[in-house]
Amino acid sequence: MKAALLRAGWIAALILLLHGGLWFALPAAVGPSARQWALGLGEVLAIVPSVLILLALFDVWVPREVIERGLGTGSGARGVLLALLLGTGAAGPLYAAFPIALSLREKVARTANLVIFLGAWATIKLPMLMMESAFLGTRFAMLRLALTLPGILAVGFLLERMNPWPTPDHRPPP
């Protein structure tokens, strides 16, 4: 944890140094760039605490056996469908999905279902489909869904073959 905080501090310092160097090369670009960086950082800091609180409640309220039964190695097609539904019904930015996926992994969800959950969160959220239908037409939204869904499923199962999880002793690989 301490190493991760130190690394994050170094990254922030590097960004500030780059802005300082940019000051000499393109002084007019520094203000808008720094403002955008600060707005993005503020957005992340506004969302992450609530995600972590909900994640802590999830860890306490949802037993490992429920996740293992619903999304684990024996869940089959039902687990894939559940991962798709969880990802599709989600709201919020993609970076909020990663702590949730980590928690699901710690509760022994299989790799394919985790990747499918993340892929659905990133590409086929229900609000996104509704907006696409309204602005680009239902035909476009359904075509994109039909082309995206097989890719998500294929990547999920391919990554599971490359990195099988859970391991027999249910510990995360190093």
C-alpha positions as CSV (number, residue, x, y, z in Angstrom):
1,M,0.0,0.0,0.0
2,K,2.8,2.4,0.9
3,A,4.6,1.6,-2.4
4,A,1.5,2.3,-4.4
5,L,1.0,5.7,-2.7
6,L,4.6,6.5,-3.3
7,R,4.3,5.5,-7.0
8,A,1.1,7.7,-7.3
9,G,3.0,10.6,-5.7
10,W,5.8,10.2,-8.2
11,I,3.4,10.1,-11.1
12,A,1.7,13.3,-9.9
13,A,5.0,15.0,-9.5
14,L,6.1,13.9,-13.0
15,I,2.9,15.4,-14.4
16,L,3.5,18.7,-12.6
17,L,7.1,18.7,-13.8
18,L,5.9,18.2,-17.4
19,H,3.6,21.1,-17.0
20,G,6.5,23.2,-15.7
21,G,8.6,22.2,-18.7
22,L,5.7,22.9,-21.0
23,W,5.5,26.4,-19.5
24,F,8.7,27.3,-21.4
25,A,7.8,25.7,-24.7
26,L,4.1,26.5,-25.0
27,P,3.1,28.9,-22.3
28,A,-0.5,29.3,-23.7
29,A,-1.1,25.5,-23.4
30,V,-0.1,25.2,-19.8
31,G,-3.2,26.7,-18.2
32,P,-5.8,24.7,-20.0
33,S,-3.8,21.5,-19.7
34,A,-3.3,21.9,-15.9
35,R,-6.9,22.9,-15.5
36,Q,-8.1,19.7,-17.3
37,W,-5.7,17.6,-15.2
38,A,-7.0,19.1,-12.0
39,L,-10.7,18.6,-13.1
40,G,-10.0,14.9,-13.9
41,L,-8.2,14.4,-10.6
42,G,-11.1,16.1,-8.8
43,E,-13.6,13.8,-10.6
44,V,-11.7,10.7,-9.6
45,L,-11.3,11.8,-6.0
46,A,-15.1,12.6,-5.8
47,I,-16.1,9.1,-7.0
48,V,-13.5,6.7,-5.5
49,P,-14.4,7.2,-1.8
50,S,-18.0,6.2,-2.5
51,V,-16.9,3.2,-4.5
52,L,-14.7,2.1,-1.7
53,I,-17.4,2.4,0.9
54,L,-19.8,0.4,-1.3
55,L,-17.1,-2.1,-1.9
56,A,-16.5,-2.5,1.9
57,L,-20.3,-3.1,2.4
58,F,-20.3,-5.6,-0.5
59,D,-17.4,-7.5,1.1
60,V,-19.2,-7.7,4.4
61,W,-22.8,-8.4,3.2
62,V,-22.2,-10.8,0.3
63,P,-20.7,-14.1,1.4
64,R,-17.9,-15.7,-0.7
65,E,-20.1,-18.7,-1.4
66,V,-22.7,-16.6,-3.2
67,I,-20.1,-15.1,-5.6
68,E,-18.5,-18.5,-6.0
69,R,-21.9,-20.1,-6.9
70,G,-23.0,-17.2,-9.2
71,L,-19.7,-16.3,-10.9
72,G,-17.3,-19.1,-10.0
73,T,-15.9,-22.0,-12.0
74,G,-19.0,-24.0,-11.8
75,S,-21.4,-21.2,-12.8
76,G,-21.3,-22.0,-16.5
77,A,-23.6,-20.0,-18.8
78,R,-25.5,-18.6,-15.8
79,G,-22.3,-17.0,-14.6
80,V,-21.6,-15.5,-18.0
81,L,-25.2,-14.1,-18.2
82,L,-24.9,-12.7,-14.6
83,A,-21.5,-11.1,-15.4
84,L,-23.1,-9.5,-18.5
85,L,-26.1,-8.3,-16.6
86,L,-24.0,-6.8,-13.8
87,G,-21.8,-5.0,-16.2
88,T,-24.6,-3.8,-18.4
89,G,-26.7,-2.5,-15.5
90,A,-23.8,-0.6,-13.9
91,A,-23.4,3.1,-13.8
92,G,-20.3,5.1,-13.4
93,P,-16.9,5.4,-15.0
94,L,-14.8,2.3,-15.9
95,Y,-12.2,3.0,-13.2
96,A,-14.9,2.3,-10.6
97,A,-15.3,-1.2,-12.0
98,F,-11.8,-2.3,-11.2
99,P,-12.0,-2.4,-7.4
100,I,-15.3,-4.2,-7.8
101,A,-13.7,-6.8,-10.1
102,L,-10.8,-7.2,-7.7
103,S,-13.3,-7.9,-4.9
104,L,-15.1,-10.4,-7.1
105,R,-11.8,-12.1,-7.9
106,E,-10.9,-12.3,-4.2
107,K,-14.3,-14.0,-3.7
108,V,-13.3,-16.6,-6.3
109,A,-15.1,-15.4,-9.5
110,R,-13.7,-17.1,-12.6
111,T,-11.5,-15.1,-14.9
112,A,-13.8,-15.2,-17.9
113,N,-16.7,-13.8,-15.9
114,L,-14.5,-11.0,-14.6
115,V,-13.4,-10.0,-18.1
116,I,-16.9,-10.2,-19.3
117,F,-18.1,-8.0,-16.4
118,L,-15.4,-5.4,-17.2
119,G,-16.1,-5.6,-20.9
120,A,-19.8,-5.1,-20.5
121,W,-19.2,-2.2,-18.0
122,A,-17.0,-0.5,-20.6
123,T,-19.0,-1.1,-23.8
124,I,-22.6,-2.1,-23.3
125,K,-24.0,-0.2,-20.3
126,L,-27.8,0.2,-20.6
127,P,-27.6,4.1,-20.4
128,M,-25.1,4.1,-23.2
129,L,-27.3,1.9,-25.4
130,M,-30.3,4.1,-24.7
131,M,-28.3,7.2,-25.7
132,E,-27.0,5.5,-28.8
133,S,-30.5,4.5,-29.8
134,A,-31.8,8.1,-29.3
135,F,-29.0,9.9,-31.2
136,L,-27.7,7.3,-33.7
137,G,-30.7,5.1,-34.1
138,T,-31.8,1.8,-32.7
139,R,-30.4,-0.1,-35.7
140,F,-26.9,1.3,-35.0
141,A,-27.1,0.5,-31.3
142,M,-28.2,-3.1,-31.9
143,L,-25.6,-3.6,-34.6
144,R,-22.8,-2.3,-32.3
145,L,-24.1,-4.6,-29.5
146,A,-24.2,-7.6,-31.9
147,L,-20.6,-6.9,-32.9
148,T,-19.3,-6.1,-29.5
149,L,-20.8,-8.9,-27.5
150,P,-19.0,-11.8,-29.3
151,G,-15.7,-9.9,-28.8
152,I,-16.3,-9.5,-25.1
153,L,-17.1,-13.2,-24.7
154,A,-14.2,-14.3,-26.9
155,V,-11.7,-12.2,-24.9
156,G,-13.1,-13.4,-21.6
157,F,-12.7,-17.1,-22.5
158,L,-9.3,-16.5,-24.2
159,L,-7.9,-14.7,-21.1
160,E,-9.2,-17.5,-18.9
161,R,-7.3,-20.0,-20.9
162,M,-4.2,-17.9,-20.6
163,N,-4.6,-17.2,-16.9
164,P,-6.9,-19.8,-15.2
165,W,-8.5,-18.6,-12.0
166,P,-9.4,-19.6,-9.4
167,T,-6.4,-21.8,-8.7
168,P,-7.0,-25.1,-6.8
169,D,-6.1,-23.5,-3.5
170,H,-8.1,-20.3,-4.2
171,R,-5.2,-17.9,-3.8
172,P,-4.5,-15.2,-6.4
173,P,-1.5,-15.9,-8.6
174,P,1.6,-13.7,-7.8
